[in-house]
Amino acid sequence: MTFAIAMTDLALIYLIPVAAFIVAWLALALAVYVLVRSPLDFAFKHDLRRKFEERRKLPSGARLRLSFPYVAQLLLGDNCIQAAFLYRVSHFFGRRRLHVLARAMNSFSKFLTHLDVSPYAEIGPGVAFYHGLGTVIGKGTQIGARALICQGVTTGGGPRIGDDVKLWAGAKIIGKVSIGDRAEIGANAVVLEDVPADTVAVGVPATHLIRKQPELLRESELGPFVRA
């Protein structure tokens, strides 16, 4: 009898936190789902909808719907969506000078997602982290709307990055440089100088600039580089 009671107590010790986690996860997912389906406009709504639209383009996503189970699945199992969400929350705290909460949320995000996105960076709506592992977006970085940020990207020193920019795997953007709209920074490129709009920058340092062909700009939104 004593053994049975001990096992029951042990089960409760483990089940209570697990149950609390499940309830908190479902409550958060429900709140996000309701807000995303509402008329309200906020940055994370664009982040999540971009992820949804990209998956719908895949052959396996033809029947995908922006449902509550889908939102719950993203918040539980997609580290890139988790990173975007936790950045938005930490940034919210940072803008209101709740620095302890902002840094605590940032630390939790680094532990959970392996992305380090400073609460004091400015990132426009519709950001898409792609894989994301090892990504560092430093304090003072300004990034426009609909950015694509791949794994291993590092920004620091206060760069200004435009709209619809693609930062491919391992790209480094250092210092107070300016990256124009629709520019692309090649994999492992190191940017130390300004990059004009509609340009691909490659190399270490990234001094080799490839001008995108105007007639292929639309196609380049779906792929990596456009050859000169």
Backbone hydrogen bonds, N-H to C=O, Kabsch-Sander energy under -0.5 kcal/mol:
donor,donor_aa,acceptor,acceptor_aa,energy
5,I,1,M,-2.1
6,A,2,T,-2.3
7,M,3,F,-2.3
8,T,4,A,-2.1
9,D,5,I,-2.6
10,L,6,A,-2.3
11,A,7,M,-2.4
12,L,8,T,-2.2
13,I,9,D,-2.2
14,Y,10,L,-1.5
15,L,11,A,-2.8
16,I,12,L,-2.4
18,V,14,Y,-1.4
19,A,15,L,-3.1
20,A,16,I,-2.5
21,F,17,P,-2.5
22,I,18,V,-2.3
23,V,19,A,-2.5
24,A,20,A,-2.5
25,W,21,F,-2.7
26,L,22,I,-2.5
27,A,23,V,-2.4
28,L,24,A,-2.5
29,A,25,W,-2.7
30,L,26,L,-2.4
31,A,27,A,-2.3
32,V,28,L,-2.7
33,Y,29,A,-2.7
34,V,30,L,-2.5
35,L,31,A,-2.2
36,V,32,V,-2.9
37,R,33,Y,-2.0
38,S,34,V,-0.5
38,S,35,L,-0.7
42,F,40,L,-0.6
45,K,42,F,-0.7
46,H,42,F,-1.1
46,H,43,A,-0.7
47,D,43,A,-1.8
48,L,44,F,-2.7
49,R,45,K,-2.2
50,R,46,H,-2.0
51,K,47,D,-1.8
52,F,48,L,-2.3
53,E,49,R,-2.7
54,E,50,R,-2.4
55,R,51,K,-1.9
56,R,52,F,-1.8
57,K,53,E,-0.9
58,L,55,R,-1.0
61,G,58,L,-1.7
62,A,59,P,-0.9
64,L,61,G,-1.5
67,S,65,R,-2.3
71,V,67,S,-2.2
72,A,68,F,-2.7
73,Q,69,P,-2.3
74,L,70,Y,-2.2
75,L,71,V,-2.3
76,L,72,A,-1.5
77,G,73,Q,-2.9
78,D,74,L,-2.0
79,N,77,G,-0.7
82,Q,78,D,-2.5
83,A,79,N,-2.2
84,A,80,C,-2.1
85,F,81,I,-2.8
86,L,82,Q,-2.8
87,Y,83,A,-2.2
88,R,84,A,-2.3
89,V,85,F,-2.1
90,S,86,L,-2.7
91,H,87,Y,-3.1
92,F,88,R,-1.9
93,F,89,V,-2.0
94,G,90,S,-2.7
95,R,91,H,-2.6
96,R,92,F,-0.9
96,R,93,F,-0.5
97,R,94,G,-1.6
98,L,93,F,-2.7
99,H,97,R,-1.3
102,A,98,L,-2.4
103,R,99,H,-2.7
104,A,100,V,-2.3
105,M,101,L,-2.5
106,N,102,A,-2.0
107,S,103,R,-2.6
108,F,104,A,-2.2
109,S,105,M,-2.3
110,K,106,N,-2.3
111,F,107,S,-2.1
112,L,108,F,-2.4
113,T,109,S,-3.2
114,H,109,S,-0.6
114,H,110,K,-1.4
115,L,109,S,-0.5
116,D,135,T,-2.9
117,V,115,L,-0.6
118,S,116,D,-0.6
118,S,137,I,-2.7
121,A,118,S,-1.6
122,E,141,T,-3.3
123,I,121,A,-0.6
124,G,143,I,-1.9
124,G,144,G,-0.8
126,G,43,A,-0.9
127,V,124,G,-0.5
128,A,147,A,-2.7
130,Y,149,I,-2.9
131,H,129,F,-0.6
132,G,130,Y,-2.7
134,G,114,H,-2.1
135,T,132,G,-2.2
136,V,153,V,-3.1
137,I,116,D,-2.8
138,G,136,V,-0.7
138,G,155,T,-1.9
140,G,120,Y,-1.4
141,T,138,G,-1.7
142,Q,159,P,-2.5
143,I,122,E,-3.7
144,G,161,I,-1.3
144,G,162,G,-1.0
146,R,125,P,-2.8
147,A,144,G,-0.5
148,L,165,V,-2.5
149,I,128,A,-2.7
149,I,147,A,-0.5
150,C,148,L,-0.5
150,C,167,L,-2.5
151,Q,130,Y,-0.7
152,G,133,L,-1.1
153,V,150,C,-1.2
154,T,171,A,-2.5
155,T,136,V,-2.2
156,G,173,I,-2.0
160,R,177,V,-2.9
161,I,142,Q,-3.6
161,I,159,P,-0.5
162,G,179,I,-2.2
164,D,145,A,-3.1
165,V,162,G,-0.6
166,K,183,A,-2.1
167,L,148,L,-3.1
168,W,166,K,-0.7
168,W,185,I,-2.4
170,G,151,Q,-2.0
171,A,168,W,-2.1
172,K,189,A,-3.0
173,I,154,T,-2.7
174,I,172,K,-0.5
174,I,191,V,-2.3
175,G,156,G,-2.5
177,V,175,G,-2.1
179,I,160,R,-3.0
180,G,178,S,-0.5
180,G,195,V,-2.7
182,R,163,D,-3.0
183,A,180,G,-1.6
184,E,199,T,-2.5
185,I,166,K,-2.7
186,G,184,E,-0.6
186,G,201,A,-3.1
188,N,169,A,-1.6
189,A,186,G,-2.0
190,V,203,G,-1.9
191,V,172,K,-3.6
191,V,189,A,-0.6
192,L,190,V,-0.6
195,V,178,S,-2.8
198,D,181,D,-2.2
199,T,196,P,-0.6
200,V,210,I,-3.1
201,A,184,E,-2.7
201,A,199,T,-0.5
202,V,208,H,-2.3
206,A,190,V,-3.3
207,T,205,P,-2.3
208,H,202,V,-1.5
209,L,207,T,-0.8
210,I,200,V,-3.1
211,R,209,L,-0.5
212,K,198,D,-2.2
216,L,213,Q,-2.3
217,L,214,P,-1.2
220,S,216,L,-2.2
221,E,217,L,-0.7
221,E,218,R,-0.9
222,L,219,E,-1.8
223,G,219,E,-0.6
227,R,225,F,-0.6
